[in-house]
Amino acid sequence: AVIRAAAKADPSLEEISTITAGIIDLVEAGVPLEQGMAILAMQTDTTLNLDPEVFLEEVTTLMAALVDLHESGITGDAALAVIRAAVEADPALEEIDKVTDAVVKLTEGGLTHDAALTTVKEALAQDPTLEKFEEILGIEIEEPAGEEKPDDPEEEKEEDPGKRPG
C-alpha cells in the first residue's frame, strides 16, 4: 500500500525512495501509517492547489512537521488539520514549519489543540504573507538551524572572493 501510494504521488518514480523513507520515519516515530498516507493524498487534493513538483520536493518537510506535531502531543486528525491549514496558507510549502511551530507553541502555552489551530487560522487570515504572523500571535518562532534569513538584504549579496575590501 505504501509503495502504491508513493508511486501515485510520484509517477516518474524519481522520489519514490524518499517518499517511502519518509513514511518509514513517520511510523518509527509512532505516527500511524494512515496519517502518512493522508499526507501523500494531499498532492492530488485539487482544493489545495499544490504544484506536484513542489509537493515532491517538500513531502519530507510535511512528514517531518507531522512527526514534530505528534511528538508535541498533537496527533491524529488534529495534526492533519494543522498540516492542512499550513498547506492552505502556504501552497509553495516554504513556511510549513512556521505554521506548525506556531500551533505547537500556542499549545505549549496552554491553549487546546483546537483553540491553537483556530488562533493560527485567524492570524493567517489577517496576514496571508506571514510577514507579521508571529507579531499577530504574540510569539517568536525560531528559524531552523541553517535557514536563518538575514535582517539586512545587503547581507544576502555574495562578496567577490577576488575583491579586496578597500
Secondary structure, DSSP 8 states (H G I E B T S, - for coil): -HHHHHHHH-TT-SSHHHHHHHHHHHHHTT--HHHHHHHHHGGG-GGG---HHHHHHHHHHHHHHHHHHHHTT--HHHHHHHHHHHHHH-TT-SSHHHHHHHHHHHHHTT--HHHHHHHHHHHHHH-TT-SSHHHHHT------TT----SSGGGGS---TT----
